[in-house]
Amino acid sequence: RNLFGGGERLTLNGDITNIGVQSGGADFNLGIKLDRPATFTPDTTASFAVTYGKMNEADYDADLFGATVSLAHVFSDSLSGKAGLSYDYAAITDPLGNSTYRALSLPISLIWDRRDSKTDATRNIYAEAEVKPFLGFGITDSGVRIKADLRGYKALGADRGFVLAARVQAGAVLGASLMGTPRDYLFYSGGGGTVRGQPYQSLGVSVLRSAVGTQFQTGGKTFVGGSVEARMKVTDSIGLVGFVDVGRVDANNFFSDFGGWHAGAGLGVRYATAVGPIRLDLAAPVGGNTGDGMQIYVGLGQSF
């Protein structure tokens, strides 16, 4: 903090994720970020970030590098936005062989957050949207990636101890072909951020063929998903949750003949702490053919 005496913040981070997944392997990420507050206006923060990641997915391995310069602005207590210029590099190994994707992008996002709590909301809505035009180099096509996330919350009862929560997600890549889109720009479904009860990134599309003519899975150009949760307080510290998640991925257009869907459902326990509820969810597949058996999720804060 206060790196150069003007409130600057330097952040170094690293993480290992997807340990013990049923398909693929662990992913590694390293990053460094410098934030400079009060740039141009008191409510604008300038940032420079560099990231490196190594992904071991079910259908591809990747070495990823990214560099981003961005400006984040707070318009009001509820509305904030961010715009940046990014360079993304991805060295991919999949059944097609070795491929290198390079793109210069302009990600622009807005967040409208009316929730009463970021970790345990009981009312109002949260909406996030991002538009990311990208210019490809080499084998990479040019296009635009769009994604949206809408969440709503409603507390019931005199003591507001029962909360209904719903979430809808959608995303699409426009203008670029499936093969010409960087693999990490494509959409998958399955796991804690999309469909609990299904293995991580287990749903994609199988329309590309390897050199020997066999089909293999990649992410799709479109995704739509939804989640519904019923959250009930048992005591001041303990809560129970029932949930259903559903997701669909298509190769090109929404709800086409070249896509599929899956669903999961389960029960969870919440233990309230000063920084948000500790979350434990148990879920299993209830639709689709991408997984079987129980999946376990642990985290801090509600799932959405």
Disulfide bonds with the S-S distance in Angstrom:
none
